[in-house]
Amino acid sequence: MIYFWTTQTPIGTLTLAEKNKALAWVSFFTPDFSEETCQMKTAFLEKVEQQLTEYFSGKRKNFNLPLWVEGTDFQQKVWDELQKIPYGETISYGELARRCGNPKACRAVGMANNKNRIAIIIPCHRVIGINGKLVGYAGGLDIKSKLLDLEYSKKGAE
């Protein structure tokens, strides 16, 4: 069973979904869930919402939530590495590929980012083009820019 809830944030509506008492989605749209769902704000989803509120206010720089991620071994490695990128910092797709142990896998890293179902928490918005330009983001480049601007402006805040 998947429980999901929508919440309003400074960057728009997000859909939060829980599977097996872990966070399975933070999405800019309501996913097409492949199993039985229930729209309900569980205690766990309330905790997710609270941590996101703290993030958007600049009070939270790291999330403390169990995650339900499904993907290939390579995708999981990319998602693990994404979570190591510090708040308010960015790296290139090439650097992320290098950190994943395959410097030539820039496109595969980009595809793994594309498959990330847990936006913001698994911070794929922190990955940019080698030339420093914003490229590719499920929520759109405007939202990616807003997330990075938020983090840059709050980086020194405690």
N, C-alpha and C positions, 0 to 999 in steps of 0.2 A: 504494500500500500504506500502510495506517495501522498503526503499532505502538502498542500501549497497555499500560499497567501500572497497577496500583492500589497506593496507598501509604497508610499510616496517619499521621494528623496529629493535633494536639491538638483539632481540630474534627471529627474523624471520617475516614472513608475518602474519598480523592480518586482519581478516574481521570485519569491523564495520558495524552495521546495525541500522537503525532508524525506529521506528514505532510510529506514532502519536506524532511526534516531541519530542521523548524521545529515549534514548539509549536502544536497545533491545538485542544486541549481541556485544560482543568482543570475537572473536573466532579464534582458531589456524587453522581453516579450513573454507571453505565456507559452511555454514549450508544448509540443505535441507529445504528451507523455504516452509511453508505450505500455503502461499497465494501469491498474485501477487507481483512481485518485479521489481525494476528498479535499474540497476547499475549506480549510479550517486553520485558524491561527493556534497552533500548538504552543505549549510552553517553550519547546525548543526553538520554534520559529520566532517567538517573541524575543528570545535571547539573541538570535541572529539579527533581528530588527534593531535591538538595543545596541549591539556592537556596531552595526552600520551607522546608526545615529551618532555614536561616539566618534566613529571614523570621519563622518562628514563635518562634525564640529571641531575636528582637529585634536580631540582628546585621545583617540586610539590610533596607534600606528601599527599594531600587530593584532591579528585575530586569534582567538582561542576557541576554536570550534572543531569538532570531529567532522571530517569530510568523507563523502561517498563519491569516489571518482572511479569511473570505468573507462578504460582505454588500453591501448597497447603498452608494452613495456617502455617503448620509446616515448610515447605521450606522457606516461606517468613520470618518467625521468624529467621531461621538459617541465611538467607542472610542479614537480618538486623543486627544480632549479628556480622557477619563477618566484616561488615563495621565499627564496633566499635573497631576492633583490630588495635592498633596504627601501623603506618608505622615503619618498621624495627623490629617488634616484632612478636613472634609466640606463639600459644597456641596449646594444644593437642585437639584431637577430643573429649576426655572425658570432658575437660574443656569447650569446646564449647557446648556440650550437657548439662552440668550443667548450663551454662549461658542461655540456652534455656528453662530451667525449668524441664529438664528430664535427670538426670545424667546417666541413663541406656540406653540412646538413641544414643550411639556412632555410631552404624551402620546406623541409620536413618540420623544422621548428615552427615556421609560420603556420603550417597546417595543424600542428598540435595546438598552437595558440587558438586557431580557429575552432577547434573542437572543445576548448575549455568551457565547461558548463557552469563554472563557479566564478563569474566575473567579480572583480574587485578583491575578493578574498584570495583567489589565485590571481595575482596582479599582472595579467598579460598586458594591461595598459602601460606598463613600465618598459615595454620593449618597443624600440623605435628603429627607423632605418639607419644605415651606417652613416648617412650624411646628416643625421640629426633630425630628419623630417618625420612627422607622424605618418605612419602607414598602417592600414588594416586594423579595424576594431569592430567587433560585433555591434556595439552600441553606436557606432559612427565616430568619425574623427573629432567632431565637436565635443562629444562626451569624453573621449580619450583626453582631449586638451583640458577640459574642465577638471578631470580627475588629477592630471599631472599638475595643473595650476594650484589646485587645492593642496596637494602634497608639498609642492615647493613653498607655498606661502605658510604652511603650518610646520614645516620640517624642524625649525628651531624651537617651536612651542612645546611646553611640557604639560 
